Protein backbone atom coordinates (compact mmCIF):
# COMPACT_ATOMS: atom_id res chain seq x y z
CA UNK A 1 0.00 0.00 0.00
CA UNK A 2 2.83 2.45 0.89
CA UNK A 3 4.59 1.68 -2.41
CA UNK A 4 1.48 2.44 -4.47
CA UNK A 5 0.97 5.77 -2.68
CA UNK A 6 4.64 6.66 -3.22
CA UNK A 7 4.38 5.69 -6.89
CA UNK A 8 1.34 7.92 -7.39
CA UNK A 9 3.07 10.79 -5.54
CA UNK A 10 6.14 10.58 -7.77
CA UNK A 11 3.98 10.33 -10.90
CA UNK A 12 2.05 13.49 -9.90
CA UNK A 13 5.34 15.21 -9.06
CA UNK A 14 6.76 14.37 -12.48
CA UNK A 15 3.65 15.80 -14.23
CA UNK A 16 3.88 19.02 -12.18
CA UNK A 17 7.67 19.29 -12.69
CA UNK A 18 7.28 18.87 -16.45
CA UNK A 19 4.57 21.56 -16.47
CA UNK A 20 6.71 23.90 -14.36
CA UNK A 21 9.75 23.49 -16.64
CA UNK A 22 7.64 24.01 -19.75
CA UNK A 23 6.03 27.09 -18.12
CA UNK A 24 9.42 28.63 -17.27
CA UNK A 25 10.62 28.07 -20.82
CA UNK A 26 7.50 29.64 -22.28
CA UNK A 27 7.17 32.26 -19.54
CA UNK A 28 3.69 30.86 -18.73
CA UNK A 29 4.39 29.08 -15.51
CA UNK A 30 0.93 28.93 -13.90
CA UNK A 31 -0.85 28.15 -17.13
CA UNK A 32 1.53 25.24 -17.86
CA UNK A 33 1.21 23.98 -14.30
CA UNK A 34 -2.58 24.04 -14.59
CA UNK A 35 -2.50 22.20 -17.93
CA UNK A 36 -0.16 19.54 -16.49
CA UNK A 37 -2.58 19.02 -13.58
CA UNK A 38 -5.56 18.68 -15.98
CA UNK A 39 -3.65 16.12 -18.10
CA UNK A 40 -2.84 14.09 -14.96
CA UNK A 41 -6.49 14.13 -13.84
CA UNK A 42 -7.70 13.09 -17.32
CA UNK A 43 -5.15 10.25 -17.42
CA UNK A 44 -6.30 9.07 -13.99
CA UNK A 45 -9.94 9.25 -15.10
CA UNK A 46 -9.08 7.11 -18.12
CA UNK A 47 -7.44 4.50 -15.90
CA UNK A 48 -10.42 4.64 -13.54
CA UNK A 49 -12.71 4.11 -16.57
CA UNK A 50 -10.78 0.92 -17.46
CA UNK A 51 -11.06 -0.27 -13.86
CA UNK A 52 -14.82 0.36 -13.69
CA UNK A 53 -15.32 -1.33 -17.08
CA UNK A 54 -13.45 -4.41 -15.88
CA UNK A 55 -15.53 -4.54 -12.70
CA UNK A 56 -18.80 -4.14 -14.63
CA UNK A 57 -17.82 -6.73 -17.20
CA UNK A 58 -17.39 -9.33 -14.48
CA UNK A 59 -14.53 -11.07 -16.28
CA UNK A 60 -12.12 -11.58 -13.40
CA UNK A 61 -9.87 -13.93 -15.38
CA UNK A 62 -8.12 -11.10 -17.34
CA UNK A 63 -7.49 -8.04 -15.09
CA UNK A 64 -6.37 -4.75 -16.76
CA UNK A 65 -2.67 -3.91 -16.70
CA UNK A 66 -2.64 -1.01 -14.24
CA UNK A 67 -0.03 0.13 -11.76
CA UNK A 68 0.02 2.45 -8.81
CA UNK A 69 -3.06 2.80 -6.65
CA UNK A 70 -5.29 1.53 -9.47
CA UNK A 71 -3.11 -1.53 -9.81
CA UNK A 72 -3.36 -2.05 -6.04
CA UNK A 73 -7.17 -1.99 -6.31
CA UNK A 74 -7.10 -4.46 -9.23
CA UNK A 75 -4.75 -6.74 -7.33
CA UNK A 76 -6.98 -6.89 -4.23
CA UNK A 77 -10.14 -7.38 -6.28
CA UNK A 78 -8.48 -10.17 -8.26
CA UNK A 79 -7.21 -11.90 -5.14
CA UNK A 80 -10.62 -11.71 -3.48
CA UNK A 81 -12.20 -13.08 -6.65
CA UNK A 82 -9.80 -16.03 -6.63
CA UNK A 83 -10.63 -16.76 -2.97
CA UNK A 84 -14.34 -16.52 -3.74
CA UNK A 85 -13.95 -18.91 -6.64
CA UNK A 86 -12.23 -21.45 -4.44
CA UNK A 87 -14.87 -21.00 -1.75
CA UNK A 88 -17.68 -21.41 -4.30
CA UNK A 89 -16.10 -24.58 -5.68
CA UNK A 90 -15.81 -25.96 -2.18
CA UNK A 91 -19.41 -25.02 -1.39
CA UNK A 92 -20.58 -26.52 -4.68
CA UNK A 93 -18.86 -29.79 -3.85
CA UNK A 94 -20.39 -29.77 -0.38
CA UNK A 95 -23.84 -29.03 -1.79
CA UNK A 96 -23.46 -31.76 -4.41
CA UNK A 97 -22.37 -34.22 -1.72
CA UNK A 98 -25.27 -33.16 0.50
CA UNK A 99 -27.68 -33.56 -2.40
CA UNK A 100 -26.34 -37.04 -3.19
CA UNK A 101 -26.46 -38.04 0.46
CA UNK A 102 -29.98 -36.73 1.01
CA UNK A 103 -31.18 -38.39 -2.19
CA UNK A 104 -29.75 -41.72 -1.03
CA UNK A 105 -31.41 -41.44 2.37
CA UNK A 106 -34.50 -43.67 2.74
CA UNK A 107 -36.07 -41.13 5.12
CA UNK A 108 -38.00 -38.16 3.78
CA UNK A 109 -36.29 -34.85 4.62
CA UNK A 110 -38.01 -31.48 4.33
CA UNK A 111 -36.63 -28.03 5.27
CA UNK A 112 -39.36 -25.70 6.53
CA UNK A 113 -39.24 -21.92 6.85
CA UNK A 114 -40.36 -19.90 9.85
CA UNK A 115 -44.04 -20.04 8.81
CA UNK A 116 -44.01 -23.73 7.92
CA UNK A 117 -43.47 -23.19 4.19
CA UNK A 118 -41.49 -25.82 2.28
CA UNK A 119 -38.05 -24.59 1.25
CA UNK A 120 -36.45 -27.86 0.10
CA UNK A 121 -37.10 -31.62 0.15
CA UNK A 122 -35.30 -34.77 -1.02
CA UNK A 123 -36.43 -37.55 -3.36
CA UNK A 124 -37.70 -39.76 -0.52
CA UNK A 125 -40.19 -37.03 0.43
CA UNK A 126 -41.79 -37.42 -3.01
CA UNK A 127 -42.41 -41.11 -2.34
CA UNK A 128 -43.31 -41.02 1.36
CA UNK A 129 -45.10 -37.66 1.59
CA UNK A 130 -46.31 -37.31 -1.98
CA UNK A 131 -44.56 -33.95 -2.46
CA UNK A 132 -43.99 -32.52 -5.95
CA UNK A 133 -41.53 -29.96 -7.26
CA UNK A 134 -44.26 -27.31 -7.44
CA UNK A 135 -44.97 -27.72 -3.72
CA UNK A 136 -41.90 -25.64 -2.81
CA UNK A 137 -43.13 -22.52 -1.02
CA UNK A 138 -46.43 -24.07 0.07
CA UNK A 139 -47.33 -24.64 3.71
CA UNK A 140 -46.71 -28.18 4.90
CA UNK A 141 -49.97 -28.08 6.87
CA UNK A 142 -51.89 -27.74 3.58
CA UNK A 143 -50.28 -30.88 2.20
CA UNK A 144 -50.33 -33.12 5.30
CA UNK A 145 -53.80 -32.71 6.77
CA UNK A 146 -53.90 -35.56 9.27
CA UNK A 147 -55.42 -34.31 12.58
CA UNK A 148 -52.54 -35.68 14.67
CA UNK A 149 -49.95 -33.92 12.52
CA UNK A 150 -51.94 -30.67 12.56
CA UNK A 151 -52.09 -30.81 16.37
CA UNK A 152 -48.37 -31.67 16.48
CA UNK A 153 -47.57 -28.51 14.50
CA UNK A 154 -49.96 -26.36 16.51
CA UNK A 155 -48.50 -27.32 19.89
CA UNK A 156 -44.93 -26.76 18.73
CA UNK A 157 -43.61 -29.35 21.22
CA UNK A 158 -41.24 -31.36 19.05
CA UNK A 159 -39.59 -33.39 21.82
CA UNK A 160 -41.53 -36.46 20.64
CA UNK A 161 -42.39 -37.76 17.18
CA UNK A 162 -45.84 -38.45 15.75
CA UNK A 163 -47.06 -41.50 13.84
CA UNK A 164 -49.52 -41.05 10.97
CA UNK A 165 -50.41 -42.78 7.68
CA UNK A 166 -48.86 -41.34 4.51
CA UNK A 167 -50.98 -38.56 2.94
CA UNK A 168 -51.28 -40.38 -0.41
CA UNK A 169 -51.33 -44.01 0.81
CA UNK A 170 -52.87 -45.05 4.12
CA UNK A 171 -51.13 -48.45 3.89
CA UNK A 172 -47.79 -46.70 4.58
CA UNK A 173 -47.23 -45.78 8.24
CA UNK A 174 -44.87 -42.85 8.89
CA UNK A 175 -43.01 -41.66 11.96
CA UNK A 176 -42.56 -37.88 11.67
CA UNK A 177 -40.19 -35.76 13.74
CA UNK A 178 -39.49 -32.02 13.53
CA UNK A 179 -36.22 -30.46 14.75
CA UNK A 180 -35.91 -26.64 15.01
CA UNK A 181 -32.58 -25.21 13.84
CA UNK A 182 -30.96 -22.09 12.39
CA UNK A 183 -32.88 -18.86 12.03
CA UNK A 184 -36.46 -19.99 12.74
CA UNK A 185 -36.08 -22.94 10.38
CA UNK A 186 -37.23 -26.51 11.03
CA UNK A 187 -36.11 -29.86 9.70
CA UNK A 188 -38.89 -32.42 9.15
CA UNK A 189 -37.96 -36.09 8.77
CA UNK A 190 -40.39 -38.92 8.00
CA UNK A 191 -39.44 -42.59 8.32
CA UNK A 192 -41.34 -45.52 6.83
CA UNK A 193 -42.46 -47.62 9.82
CA UNK A 194 -44.88 -49.84 7.88
CA UNK A 195 -42.94 -53.05 8.47
CA UNK A 196 -42.54 -52.42 12.20
CA UNK A 197 -46.18 -51.43 12.45
CA UNK A 198 -47.26 -54.66 10.76
CA UNK A 199 -44.95 -56.70 12.99
CA UNK A 200 -46.49 -55.04 16.02
CA UNK A 201 -49.98 -55.85 14.74
CA UNK A 202 -48.93 -59.46 14.10
CA UNK A 203 -47.35 -59.73 17.55
CA UNK A 204 -50.46 -58.34 19.22
CA UNK A 205 -52.71 -60.65 17.20
CA UNK A 206 -50.47 -63.63 17.95
CA UNK A 207 -50.58 -63.06 21.71
CA UNK A 208 -54.34 -62.62 21.63
CA UNK A 209 -54.93 -65.61 19.35
CA UNK A 210 -52.69 -68.08 21.16
CA UNK A 211 -54.30 -67.06 24.46
CA UNK A 212 -57.73 -67.60 22.94
CA UNK A 213 -56.75 -70.92 21.36
CA UNK A 214 -55.47 -72.34 24.64
CA UNK A 215 -58.22 -70.83 26.76
CA UNK A 216 -60.99 -72.85 25.06
CA UNK A 217 -59.59 -76.36 25.72
CA UNK A 218 -58.47 -75.37 29.21
CA UNK A 219 -61.98 -74.10 29.97
CA UNK A 220 -63.52 -77.36 28.75
CA UNK A 221 -61.08 -79.52 30.71
CA UNK A 222 -61.46 -77.33 33.80
CA UNK A 223 -65.25 -77.60 33.63
CA UNK A 224 -65.20 -81.38 33.50
CA UNK A 225 -62.61 -81.63 36.27
CA UNK A 226 -64.68 -79.29 38.42
CA UNK A 227 -67.67 -81.60 37.99
CA UNK A 228 -65.57 -84.61 38.97
CA UNK A 229 -64.04 -82.86 41.99
CA UNK A 230 -67.45 -81.69 43.21
CA UNK A 231 -68.53 -85.33 43.28
CA UNK A 232 -71.46 -84.98 40.91
CA UNK A 233 -73.17 -88.29 40.19
CA UNK A 234 -72.24 -89.20 36.65
CA UNK A 235 -73.29 -92.29 34.80
CA UNK A 236 -70.52 -94.42 33.26
CA UNK A 237 -71.54 -93.16 29.83
CA UNK A 238 -71.36 -89.50 30.97
CA UNK A 239 -67.99 -90.23 32.54
CA UNK A 240 -66.66 -91.75 29.32
CA UNK A 241 -68.05 -88.78 27.33
CA UNK A 242 -66.34 -86.31 29.68
CA UNK A 243 -63.03 -88.15 29.44
CA UNK A 244 -63.28 -88.26 25.64
CA UNK A 245 -63.87 -84.50 25.55
CA UNK A 246 -60.90 -83.89 27.84
CA UNK A 247 -58.78 -86.18 25.70
CA UNK A 248 -59.74 -84.31 22.52
CA UNK A 249 -59.03 -80.92 24.08
CA UNK A 250 -55.70 -82.18 25.45
CA UNK A 251 -54.78 -83.45 21.99
CA UNK A 252 -55.71 -80.06 20.56
CA UNK A 253 -53.40 -78.26 22.99
CA UNK A 254 -50.66 -80.77 22.22
CA UNK A 255 -51.06 -80.12 18.47
CA UNK A 256 -50.84 -76.35 19.02
CA UNK A 257 -47.71 -76.70 21.15
CA UNK A 258 -46.08 -79.11 18.70
CA UNK A 259 -46.76 -76.77 15.78
CA UNK A 260 -45.37 -73.82 17.76
CA UNK A 261 -42.22 -75.81 18.54
CA UNK A 262 -41.93 -76.81 14.89
CA UNK A 263 -42.20 -73.15 13.86
CA UNK A 264 -39.59 -72.21 16.43
CA UNK A 265 -37.20 -74.83 15.05
CA UNK A 266 -37.77 -73.64 11.48
CA UNK A 267 -37.18 -70.00 12.40
CA UNK A 268 -34.09 -70.85 14.42
CA UNK A 269 -32.60 -73.00 11.69
CA UNK A 270 -29.78 -71.26 9.79
CA UNK A 271 -30.36 -70.56 6.11
CA UNK A 272 -27.68 -73.07 5.00
CA UNK A 273 -28.77 -75.80 2.60
CA UNK A 274 -25.74 -78.03 3.13
CA UNK A 275 -27.87 -80.77 4.68
CA UNK A 276 -30.18 -81.03 1.64
CA UNK A 277 -30.53 -84.38 -0.10
CA UNK A 278 -32.23 -85.60 -3.25
CA UNK A 279 -35.84 -86.11 -2.20
CA UNK A 280 -38.19 -88.38 -4.14
CA UNK A 281 -41.22 -86.10 -4.19
CA UNK A 282 -43.36 -88.68 -6.09
CA UNK A 283 -42.78 -91.19 -3.26
CA UNK A 284 -43.52 -88.46 -0.72
CA UNK A 285 -46.79 -87.68 -2.51
CA UNK A 286 -47.73 -91.37 -2.48
CA UNK A 287 -47.38 -91.37 1.30
CA UNK A 288 -49.44 -88.17 1.54
CA UNK A 289 -52.22 -89.78 -0.49
CA UNK A 290 -52.40 -92.69 1.96
CA UNK A 291 -52.59 -90.28 4.90
CA UNK A 292 -55.24 -88.19 3.13
CA UNK A 293 -57.34 -91.28 2.37
CA UNK A 294 -57.55 -92.03 6.10
CA UNK A 295 -58.34 -88.36 6.86
CA UNK A 296 -61.06 -88.25 4.20
CA UNK A 297 -62.88 -91.19 5.76
CA UNK A 298 -66.55 -91.00 4.96
CA UNK A 299 -66.48 -87.48 3.47
CA UNK A 300 -66.57 -88.90 -0.03
CA UNK A 301 -63.89 -86.61 -1.52
CA UNK A 302 -62.44 -87.41 -4.92
CA UNK A 303 -58.65 -87.26 -4.74
CA UNK A 304 -56.83 -86.82 -8.06
CA UNK A 305 -53.04 -86.99 -8.35
CA UNK A 306 -51.00 -85.79 -11.33
CA UNK A 307 -47.26 -86.20 -10.84
CA UNK A 308 -44.06 -86.45 -12.80
CA UNK A 309 -42.43 -89.61 -11.43
CA UNK A 310 -38.99 -88.57 -12.70
CA UNK A 311 -39.06 -85.18 -10.98
CA UNK A 312 -37.13 -85.08 -7.69
CA UNK A 313 -36.03 -82.16 -5.57
CA UNK A 314 -33.06 -81.10 -3.49
CA UNK A 315 -34.29 -80.37 0.00
CA UNK A 316 -35.07 -81.57 3.51
CA UNK A 317 -37.50 -84.48 3.27
CA UNK A 318 -39.09 -83.98 6.70
CA UNK A 319 -39.70 -80.28 6.08
CA UNK A 320 -41.19 -80.89 2.63
CA UNK A 321 -43.46 -83.60 4.06
CA UNK A 322 -44.63 -81.18 6.75
CA UNK A 323 -45.37 -78.40 4.24
CA UNK A 324 -47.14 -80.61 1.69
CA UNK A 325 -49.16 -82.48 4.32
CA UNK A 326 -50.36 -79.19 5.82
CA UNK A 327 -51.63 -78.02 2.44
CA UNK A 328 -53.32 -81.37 1.72
CA UNK A 329 -54.89 -81.69 5.18
CA UNK A 330 -56.25 -78.14 4.88
CA UNK A 331 -57.85 -79.05 1.54
CA UNK A 332 -59.43 -82.17 3.04
CA UNK A 333 -60.55 -80.27 6.12
CA UNK A 334 -62.28 -77.37 4.32
CA UNK A 335 -63.62 -79.07 1.20
CA UNK A 336 -67.30 -80.00 1.64
CA UNK A 337 -68.50 -83.57 1.35
CA UNK A 338 -68.24 -84.97 -2.17
CA UNK A 339 -65.75 -82.29 -3.26
CA UNK A 340 -62.71 -82.76 -5.49
CA UNK A 341 -59.08 -82.36 -4.40
CA UNK A 342 -56.30 -82.41 -7.00
CA UNK A 343 -52.56 -82.77 -6.34
CA UNK A 344 -50.10 -81.79 -9.06
CA UNK A 345 -46.32 -82.13 -9.18
CA UNK A 346 -44.68 -80.87 -12.37
CA UNK A 347 -41.90 -78.69 -13.77
CA UNK A 348 -41.72 -75.96 -16.39
CA UNK A 349 -39.30 -73.24 -17.43
CA UNK A 350 -39.89 -71.38 -14.14
CA UNK A 351 -39.02 -74.37 -11.92
CA UNK A 352 -40.85 -77.15 -10.06
CA UNK A 353 -44.36 -76.75 -8.69
CA UNK A 354 -46.47 -78.58 -6.10
CA UNK A 355 -50.17 -77.68 -6.30
CA UNK A 356 -53.13 -78.52 -4.10
CA UNK A 357 -56.44 -77.53 -5.65
CA UNK A 358 -59.80 -77.94 -3.90
CA UNK A 359 -63.46 -77.16 -4.51
CA UNK A 360 -63.98 -75.64 -1.08
CA UNK A 361 -65.66 -72.35 -0.12
CA UNK A 362 -62.80 -70.21 -1.41
CA UNK A 363 -61.12 -67.21 0.23
CA UNK A 364 -61.89 -63.52 -0.09
CA UNK A 365 -58.89 -61.70 -1.70
CA UNK A 366 -58.52 -59.34 1.29
CA UNK A 367 -57.52 -62.27 3.53
CA UNK A 368 -54.93 -63.87 1.23
CA UNK A 369 -51.92 -61.63 2.16
CA UNK A 370 -52.30 -62.56 5.87
CA UNK A 371 -53.02 -66.28 5.55
CA UNK A 372 -49.46 -67.29 6.48
CA UNK A 373 -49.55 -65.37 9.77
CA UNK A 374 -49.72 -67.47 12.90
CA UNK A 375 -53.28 -68.21 14.01
CA UNK A 376 -54.74 -66.02 11.28
CA UNK A 377 -58.04 -67.48 10.13
CA UNK A 378 -60.64 -66.30 7.64
CA UNK A 379 -63.43 -67.78 9.78
CA UNK A 380 -62.17 -68.56 13.29
CA UNK A 381 -65.23 -70.49 14.43
CA UNK A 382 -65.31 -72.66 11.31
CA UNK A 383 -61.55 -73.31 11.47
CA UNK A 384 -61.76 -74.34 15.09
CA UNK A 385 -64.66 -76.70 14.33
CA UNK A 386 -62.55 -78.39 11.66
CA UNK A 387 -59.68 -78.91 14.09
CA UNK A 388 -57.05 -76.63 12.58
CA UNK A 389 -54.43 -74.98 14.80
CA UNK A 390 -54.01 -71.89 12.62
CA UNK A 391 -50.27 -72.58 12.26
CA UNK A 392 -50.17 -74.82 9.17
CA UNK A 393 -49.62 -72.13 6.54
CA UNK A 394 -47.06 -70.38 8.75
CA UNK A 395 -45.11 -73.66 8.78
CA UNK A 396 -45.47 -73.93 4.99
CA UNK A 397 -44.11 -70.40 4.53
CA UNK A 398 -41.02 -71.04 6.65
CA UNK A 399 -40.30 -74.39 4.98
CA UNK A 400 -40.47 -72.77 1.53
CA UNK A 401 -38.24 -69.90 2.64
CA UNK A 402 -35.62 -72.45 3.71
CA UNK A 403 -35.83 -73.95 0.20
CA UNK A 404 -35.70 -70.55 -1.60
CA UNK A 405 -39.26 -71.24 -2.72
CA UNK A 406 -42.47 -69.23 -2.61
CA UNK A 407 -46.14 -69.88 -1.88
CA UNK A 408 -48.78 -68.63 -4.29
CA UNK A 409 -52.47 -68.65 -3.46
CA UNK A 410 -55.26 -68.40 -6.03
CA UNK A 411 -58.82 -68.43 -4.81
CA UNK A 412 -62.34 -67.30 -5.66
CA UNK A 413 -65.16 -67.26 -3.15
CA UNK A 414 -67.52 -70.18 -3.78
CA UNK A 415 -65.21 -71.77 -6.39
CA UNK A 416 -62.35 -73.22 -4.35
CA UNK A 417 -58.68 -72.47 -3.83
CA UNK A 418 -55.30 -73.46 -5.23
CA UNK A 419 -52.13 -73.40 -3.15
CA UNK A 420 -48.93 -73.55 -5.24
CA UNK A 421 -45.37 -74.09 -3.98
CA UNK A 422 -42.89 -72.72 -6.54
CA UNK A 423 -39.36 -74.15 -6.32
CA UNK A 424 -36.37 -72.72 -8.25
CA UNK A 425 -35.03 -74.55 -11.30
CA UNK A 426 -31.64 -75.20 -9.69
CA UNK A 427 -33.35 -77.36 -7.02
CA UNK A 428 -34.68 -79.85 -9.60
CA UNK A 429 -33.17 -83.35 -9.80
CA UNK A 430 -34.14 -85.65 -12.69
CA UNK A 431 -34.47 -89.41 -12.36
CA UNK A 432 -34.99 -91.76 -15.29
CA UNK A 433 -34.81 -91.17 -19.02
CA UNK A 434 -37.44 -88.47 -19.19
CA UNK A 435 -40.59 -87.04 -17.70
CA UNK A 436 -43.60 -89.27 -17.45
CA UNK A 437 -47.04 -88.09 -16.27
CA UNK A 438 -48.78 -90.54 -13.96
CA UNK A 439 -52.41 -90.00 -13.04
CA UNK A 440 -54.04 -91.99 -10.24
CA UNK A 441 -57.23 -91.85 -8.25
GIGINOR-V322551 format. One record per residue. N is the residue number from 1. RES is the residue in one letter. PSI is psi as a letter, one per 40 degrees, with the letter a starting at -180 (999 if undefined). Layout:
# GIGINOR-V322551
n: (N;N)
res: (RES;RES)
psi: (PSI;PSI)
This chain:
# GIGINOR-V322551
n: (1;2;3;4;5;6;7;8;9;10;11;12;13;14;15;16;17;18;19;20;21;22;23;24;25;26;27;28;29;30;31;32;33;34;35;36;37;38;39;40;41;42;43;44;45;46;47;48;49;50;51;52;53;54;55;56;57;58;59;60;61;62;63;64;65;66;67;68;69;70;71;72;73;74;75;76;77;78;79;80;81;82;83;84;85;86;87;88;89;90;91;92;93;94;95;96;97;98;99;100;101;102;103;104;105;106;107;108;109;110;111;112;113;114;115;116;117;118;119;120;121;122;123;124;125;126;127;128;129;130;131;132;133;134;135;136;137;138;139;140;141;142;143;144;145;146;147;148;149;150;151;152;153;154;155;156;157;158;159;160;161;162;163;164;165;166;167;168;169;170;171;172;173;174;175;176;177;178;179;180;181;182;183;184;185;186;187;188;189;190;191;192;193;194;195;196;197;198;199;200;201;202;203;204;205;206;207;208;209;210;211;212;213;214;215;216;217;218;219;220;221;222;223;224;225;226;227;228;229;230;231;232;233;234;235;236;237;238;239;240;241;242;243;244;245;246;247;248;249;250;251;252;253;254;255;256;257;258;259;260;261;262;263;264;265;266;267;268;269;270;271;272;273;274;275;276;277;278;279;280;281;282;283;284;285;286;287;288;289;290;291;292;293;294;295;296;297;298;299;300;301;302;303;304;305;306;307;308;309;310;311;312;313;314;315;316;317;318;319;320;321;322;323;324;325;326;327;328;329;330;331;332;333;334;335;336;337;338;339;340;341;342;343;344;345;346;347;348;349;350;351;352;353;354;355;356;357;358;359;360;361;362;363;364;365;366;367;368;369;370;371;372;373;374;375;376;377;378;379;380;381;382;383;384;385;386;387;388;389;390;391;392;393;394;395;396;397;398;399;400;401;402;403;404;405;406;407;408;409;410;411;412;413;414;415;416;417;418;419;420;421;422;423;424;425;426;427;428;429;430;431;432;433;434;435;436;437;438;439;440;441)
res: (X;X;X;X;X;X;X;X;X;X;X;X;X;X;X;X;X;X;X;X;X;X;X;X;X;X;X;X;X;X;X;X;X;X;X;X;X;X;X;X;X;X;X;X;X;X;X;X;X;X;X;X;X;X;X;X;X;X;X;X;X;X;X;X;X;X;X;X;X;X;X;X;X;X;X;X;X;X;X;X;X;X;X;X;X;X;X;X;X;X;X;X;X;X;X;X;X;X;X;X;X;X;X;X;X;X;X;X;X;X;X;X;X;X;X;X;X;X;X;X;X;X;X;X;X;X;X;X;X;X;X;X;X;X;X;X;X;X;X;X;X;X;X;X;X;X;X;X;X;X;X;X;X;X;X;X;X;X;X;X;X;X;X;X;X;X;X;X;X;X;X;X;X;X;X;X;X;X;X;X;X;X;X;X;X;X;X;X;X;X;X;X;X;X;X;X;X;X;X;X;X;X;X;X;X;X;X;X;X;X;X;X;X;X;X;X;X;X;X;X;X;X;X;X;X;X;X;X;X;X;X;X;X;X;X;X;X;X;X;X;X;X;X;X;X;X;X;X;X;X;X;X;X;X;X;X;X;X;X;X;X;X;X;X;X;X;X;X;X;X;X;X;X;X;X;X;X;X;X;X;X;X;X;X;X;X;X;X;X;X;X;X;X;X;X;X;X;X;X;X;X;X;X;X;X;X;X;X;X;X;X;X;X;X;X;X;X;X;X;X;X;X;X;X;X;X;X;X;X;X;X;X;X;X;X;X;X;X;X;X;X;X;X;X;X;X;X;X;X;X;X;X;X;X;X;X;X;X;X;X;X;X;X;X;X;X;X;X;X;X;X;X;X;X;X;X;X;X;X;X;X;X;X;X;X;X;X;X;X;X;X;X;X;X;X;X;X;X;X;X;X;X;X;X;X;X;X;X;X;X;X;X;X;X;X;X;X;X;X;X;X;X;X;X;X;X;X;X;X;X;X;X;X;X;X;X;X;X;X;X;X)
psi: (d;d;d;d;d;d;d;d;d;d;d;d;d;d;d;d;d;d;d;d;d;d;d;d;d;e;f;g;d;d;d;d;d;d;d;d;d;d;d;d;d;d;d;d;d;d;d;d;d;d;d;d;d;d;d;d;d;e;g;e;d;g;i;i;g;i;a;a;d;d;d;d;d;d;d;d;d;d;d;d;d;d;d;d;d;d;d;d;d;d;d;d;d;d;d;d;d;d;d;d;d;d;d;e;h;e;i;h;h;h;h;i;a;d;e;e;i;h;d;i;i;a;d;d;d;d;d;d;e;f;i;i;d;e;e;h;e;i;h;d;d;e;d;h;e;h;d;d;d;d;d;d;d;d;d;e;g;f;d;i;i;h;h;i;i;i;d;e;h;e;d;h;h;i;h;h;i;h;h;i;i;a;g;f;i;i;h;h;i;h;h;h;e;d;d;d;d;d;d;d;d;d;d;d;d;d;d;d;d;d;d;d;d;d;d;d;d;d;d;d;d;d;d;d;d;d;d;d;d;e;f;i;h;h;i;d;d;d;d;d;d;d;d;d;d;d;d;d;d;d;d;d;d;d;d;d;d;d;d;d;d;d;d;d;d;d;d;e;h;i;e;i;f;d;e;i;i;h;h;g;d;d;d;d;d;d;d;d;d;d;d;d;d;d;d;d;b;e;e;f;i;h;h;i;h;h;i;h;e;e;h;i;i;h;a;h;d;d;d;d;d;d;d;d;d;d;d;d;d;d;d;d;d;e;h;i;h;e;i;h;h;h;h;h;h;i;i;a;d;e;a;i;h;h;i;h;h;i;f;a;e;i;h;h;d;d;d;d;d;e;d;e;i;h;e;h;i;d;h;d;d;d;d;d;d;e;e;i;e;e;e;d;d;d;d;d;d;d;d;d;d;d;e;f;i;i;h;i;h;h;i;h;h;e;e;a;i;h;h;h;h;h;i;i;d;e;e;h;h;h;h;a;d;i;i;h;h;h;h;i;999)
